[in-house]
Amino acid sequence: MIDLVFNPVNSHTMVARFDAKPCNIAVIQVYAPMADSSKEDIEELYDQLESELKELPRKDIKLMTGDWNAKVGMDNDGY
């Protein structure tokens, strides 16, 4: 049986870590702020991602996926 640790980091990021053999797997799912977001919001996302990656064990296989220019919600003007 594979154990799963799920960590919803914030509204844009989550980390799921699977205990597997021969090594563990960490999946990082990202919904980045839209391209028209403030530079501070975008930098905050990348700072948070860097922090999350540093917390994961070095031997884990890390998979980072997601929508790097997400449009979330009903207001999709310019979509």
N, C-alpha and C positions, 0 to 999 in steps of 0.2 A: 504494500500500500504506500502511495506517495503522500507525504504530508505537505500541506499548503499553508503559507503565511501570507495574508493579504493585508496591505497597508495603503488605505486611501490617503495620500499625502495632502492633497488639496483638491479644488474643483477642476484642475487641469491635469493632475498626475496621480497615478496609482502604481504600486509595486506589488507583484505577486512573486513569492519565492517558493520554489518547489524543491523539497528534499528528494533527490534522486541519486541513482548510482550510474556511473562512477563519480559524478560530481553534481552539485546542485545547480539549478537553473533559476535565474532571476529575470522576470519579464517586467519591463517598465513601459507603461502605456501613457502617452502624452497627447493632450489636445492643446496645442500652442495657442497663445492669443492671436487674434486676427492681425493681418499685416498693418491695419490702420490703428492698432493699439499703441499706447505710449511706449516710448523706449524703456521707461522704468519697468513697466509690466513685463516686457520681453526679457529684460535683463534679470528680473526677479525669477522668472521661469528657469532660465539657464543656471542661475545661482542655486536654485532649489534642486535641479537635476544633478548638478555637480556634487552637492551635499549628499544626495541620496546615493549616488554612485560610490562615494567615499565610504559610506556606511556598510555597503555590501562587501562580503568577503572577497578577497582578490581571486580566489580559486573558482568562484561561481562563474558559470557561463551567463553572460548578460545579453539580453535581447531588448532593444529599445525600438518600439513601434509607435505609430500614432499618426495623427493629423497635424502637420506642422504649420498649417494655416487654417485653423478651424473656424467654421461659422456655426455657432451654437445658438439655438433659440428660434423664436418665430420671426424676429426682425432680421431678414436676410437681404436687405437692400444692397444692391451692388453685387449680389451673388452671381 
